[in-house]
Amino acid sequence: MPQQPDTTAITAGRDGSPSLSPALWPSTVWESADLDDATRRATGQRSDHFYSRFSNPTVTQFEKAIAELEGAEAALAFGSGMGAIASLVLALCGTGSHIVAQNNIYGATATFLRGPCARFGIETTFVDPTVPGAFAAAVIPGRTMLVLAESPSNPLLTIANLQELGAIAGPFTVVDSTMATPLGQRPLDFGVDIVLHSATKGIGGHNDALLGVLAGESDLLNEIWSYSVMHGSVASPHDALNALRGIRTLGVRVERQNNSALTVVHALSSHPAVTAVHHPFLESHPQHTIARTQMRFGGSVLSFELAGGIDACHTFVNNLSLAHIATSFGGPETLVCHPATSTQVGLDANTLNALGVTPGLLRLSLGLEDARDIVADITFALSKI
């Protein structure tokens, strides 16, 4: 019987055990019955009772839960979000390959594409995701292997048109949907080939799990898995267990954090010290209509610009008492960071300016505190500028 996404978060990834809590399998290796059995396990696809670099029962349970939430045939977990991105790119691309990626993408992803990928002879063309048809126009037939989008983007919350991405023929299309979580949007429903998450963030939801995950067609993920076994960016069963726990509360967490984000963006929008606020469900967002069409929730992260630049940012964060200075998002605590000197620090000044990551930009991740307390904390800090 069809069910709502919040219900799927409770029912997904269960293995039929009478225990309502998933089992932790900390073992790195399993005994084989005989040499023939050992060969079957060593040569089988994603055996989770052989060696944990290949797979692990707890990790498999997490992967099944993500696949169900994303409406995918399968999912594949990694030791981090960047482990997922690096394994994906290096599994599908080689010298002479071409990638199309949006320009306002997570800083570590951009650094990876501009650094190691370029050194390996993998060329990347960066495009503006807000320009209709920009991704498709940059595809080079026969060379482009991946089209990589991030929606909403980090830290400016730009939206990529998922319908346009899903219609691109030839290369594999990938959407980093970390900001949205599987309950905020499902890119595969729009024809996108692979959805990617840093499950460290909203999926895990408690700042105690380091994980990345891909979801898509089984055959494609099996090909990526064959490479990932050599790459070795392995998901820990301990982190997978924590992420499974996070999935069970994903519905209530996402709803509360998204509602808090909307409360805060409206408070910031009317403050004289703030020159711009970025959140896809804010009516003034330039892609608000697209966001409302393809997303259930606008996300728990927002960013805003202070007129006084980096000096104002220092004053603001130094006067916060509830929000914590930290670079992650999606956890129970409200977090603030300065993207130009943290999440995007690997980019040069010209690139940062071109992307709109200015010295006065701050990113805020809404936690589970009462929204009234968060607004009071922010309002007090702004009064000190």
N, C-alpha and C positions, 0 to 999 in steps of 0.2 A: 504494500500500500504506500502511495507517495506520502512523504512527510516534509515538514518544514526544515530549513537548514539548521535551526537551533536544536531541533530534535536529533538530526543526524549527528551533530557534535556529541551527543550523549550515546548514541547507538553505534557509531562507526568504529571499526577496527577491533571489535571484540572477537576472541578466538574460540568461543563456545565453552570456555571454562566456567564453572559455577562461581568462581571468584569474581566479584564486581571490580576488583582492582587488578590491573595488568601485572603479570609476573615479570620480575627482573631476572634476566639471564646474563650474569656477569662473565660467563665463560668465554675464553678466546678460542677454544678448540674443543672438538668433540671426537670421541672414539668411534672408529669404524669397525663393522663386524668382521670384515676380511679385506684383502687387497682389492678384490673386485668392487666391493662397496666403497672403498676409499677412492677408487678411480671414478666411480659414478658421481661421488660428491665433488671431487676436484674438477670435473669437466661439466657438471650440471650448471644450469642457469640459476644464479642467485641462491644457492643452497644455504639455508640458515642453520644447518646442523653440521657444519664442516670446519670453518675457520672464520672468525668474526670480521676479517677484512672482506670476505665475500658477502656475508650477511649475518644476521643475528635474530633470534625469534622476537625479542623485544622491539628491535628496530623494524622488523617486518610488520609487527602489529601497528606501529606508528605510521608506517608507509601506507598500510591498508586504510587507516583512518583518514589520512590526507586524500587518498584517491577517492574515497567515498564523498568527502566534503567538496572536492573539486569536480565531481562527476567525471572522473578519469578512469581509464582502464587500469592504470598502475601508478605508483609513485616510487621515487628513489631518494633515499636520505643520504646526507653527507655530514661531515664534521662541522660545517659552518656554511653560512650563505655564500661566502666567497669560494669555499670549496666546491659548492654546487655550480657556481658560475664558471670557475676555472676548468672543472671537469667537463662541463657541457661544451665549452668553447674548444678545448683541446681534443675532445673526443670526436668532434664533427668538422674541425678545421685543420688545415695544414698549410705549409708554405705555398703561397699563391692564392689562398682563399681570401674572400672578402666578407666583411661584416658591415651591416648598416645598424647604427645605434643612435639613439637620441642624444642630443648634446647635454641636456640637463639631467644627468644620470648620477647615481651614487658615486661618490668620489673614488672609492677603492675600485669600483668597476671601471671607471674611466681611466684610472691609473694603470690597471691591468691591461686594458685594450691599447693604451698608448705606449706602454712599456714592454712587458714580456711578449705580448702578441705581435707588436711591430718588430721586435727583435727576431721572432720566429718566422717573419715574412707573412704575417696575417695582417692585411690592410683593413682599416676601419674608416668608414665615412660617417661623420656625425651630422645629424639633421635636426631641425626644429620640429618637435612632435605636434606643435600647435598649427603648423601649416598643412592644410588638407593635401593628401597625396604625397607628402614629402618622403615617407618611408619607401613607398612603391617606386617613386621616381629615382631613388638612389640605388635601386637593385641593378646589379650587373649580371645579365643572364649568363649562366654557366660558371660564374665565379662566386656570386654571393651565396654563402652557406647559411647565414643566420641574419635575421632581423630582430634586434633586441630593443625592447621598450621597457619603461618602468612607469607604472601608472597606479596611483599618483606618484609623482617623482619626489625625490629627496634632495633638497629641502623645500622647494618652491611649490610643491603640490600641483604640478602640471599634469594634465590629463591627456593620455594618448587615446585616439579613437579606436576602440577594440574591433569595431565592425570593419574598418579599413584594414587593420592588421590581419584579421582573419581571412580577408579576401585576397591577400597577396599569394600568388602562385610561384612555386619554385623553391626558394629557400625556406628553411624552418623558421617559423615565427615564435618568438619567446616574449613573455611578459613577466617582469618582476612585479609581483602583486603583494609584496610584503606589507606595504602601507595599508592595504585594504583588508587583508586576511581573507580566507575562503568564504567568510560570511559577509564580507563587504562587496565582493564581485567574483565572478567565475569566468575568466578570459576564455576558457575552452568552449564555453557556450556560444562564443562569437566566431568560432573556427580557428582560433589560435592553436598552435601545435603543442606548446609547452608552457606551463605556468611555473614560476619559480618563487620560492619564499626563503627569506632568512627566518626560520622558525624560532630563532633566538628571541624574536620580537613578540608580536601579538599572539602568535600561536602558542608558544610556550607560556608567555604571559606573566612569569614570576621572576624574571632575571636570574634564572638558575639552570638554563639549558642552552647549550651552544649547538645549533643545528641548521642545516640547509636542506631543502627538499625540492625536487622536480616532480611534476605530475603531467601525464600525457598518455600516448599510446604505448602498449606493452612492448611491441617490437622495437620502437625507437628507444625506449628507456633501457631495454636489454642491451642495445648497442652501446649506449653511454655507460652502462654498468660494466661492460667488458673492458672499457678503458679505465673506469674509475677504480677497478681492482688493482691496476698498476699505479694509478695516481696516488691512491692510499688516503684520500680525504674521508676517513671512515667515521660514521656516526657512532657515538658512544651509546651503549644500551642504557646507561644511567641517565643520559640526557634525553633519550627517546622516552624513557619512563616518565620523566618530568614533563615532557611535552604532551604525552598522552593525558596526564593529569590536567594540563593546561587546556587541552581541547575540550574536556568535559565542562569547563566553565566559560568557554569561548563566547557563547551566545550572550550571557548576562554581562560579561566584561565588555564586549564590543558595544553593546547597546548603551551601557552607562558611560563609557569613555567617549563615545560619539556624541551623546547628548551633552556631556560636559564640554566637549570641544566647541559645539555650537554656541553654548552659553558664553564661553570665553571669547570666541571670535567677535561676537556682537559687542561685548564689553570693550574689547581692544579697538574695534572699528570707530568708536565714538570718542576715543581718548586723544587729546591734542598732541601728546608726545609721540604718537604712532602715525606714521605716514602711509603704511600699507599693511594689509593683512591677507594671508594666503590660506584658503581652505576651499576645497571643491564644492562644498554645500553652502558656502557663503554666496548670497545672491549676486554680489559684485564680481565674483570670480569669472574671468573671461570664457571659461569652458563649463560654466555651471550647468547649462542645458545638457551637454554630453554626459557630464558626471551623473546627473540625475537619471539619465536614460540607462546607463550601464552599471550603476552602483546601488546597492541596498543601503550602504552607510558611507558617509564621506571620509571616515577615518578619524583616528584619535590624535593625529598630529596636525599641527598648524605652524605657520611661521609668520613673523611680523617684523616690520622695519622701524627702527627708532631714528628720529630725526637727528639726534646727536652723534650718530656713528658709533665707533667702537668705545669711545669714552662713556657714552650713554649706556652701552651694553654692560660695561664693567659696573657702573653705578647700579643699574637695574638688578643684575644677578647678585651683587653683594648685599642687596637689601631684601632678598627673598628669604623667607624663613620656612616655608612649606615645601616649595619645589627644590629639587636637588640638581646640581650641576653634573650632568652625565650625558654620554653620547648615544645611548640606546633609546628604544621607545617600545611601547606596548605593554609595559609592566604595571604593577599596582601603584607605583609612586609617580607623581608628576615630575618630569625631568625637563631641564632646559639646557641648551647647548648653543655655542656660537659656531655655525657651520664653517665660516672662512678659516677658523683656526683649529677646527677639530675634524668633522666628518669630511670636509672638502680640502683639507690642508695640503694634500698632495698636488693640487692644481696651482698653476702660476697665477699671478695677479691679473694678467690680461684675460685669461680663461675665466676666472672667477667673475670679473666685471662683465664679460660677455654673457655669462649665464645668469646674471642678476644676483649673484651671491656677494652682497656688499658688506662692508665693515659693520653696518648697522643692523644686519639681519640676525635674528634669533629664531631658533626652532624650539617649539614646546610640545612635549608629549604628555597628554592628559592621563592621569592615573585614576584610581578608584576613590579618591577623597571626595567629599561633598563639593559640588561645583561652587557653592557659595563661598567656601573657604579658599578655594583656588583663586576665585575672582578677587577676594579680599587681599590675598597675598600679592597678587599681581598689581592690583590698584595701589597698594601701599608702596611697592617698589617703584612704580612709575611716578609716584608723587615726589620721589627723592631725586629725580633727574633734573 
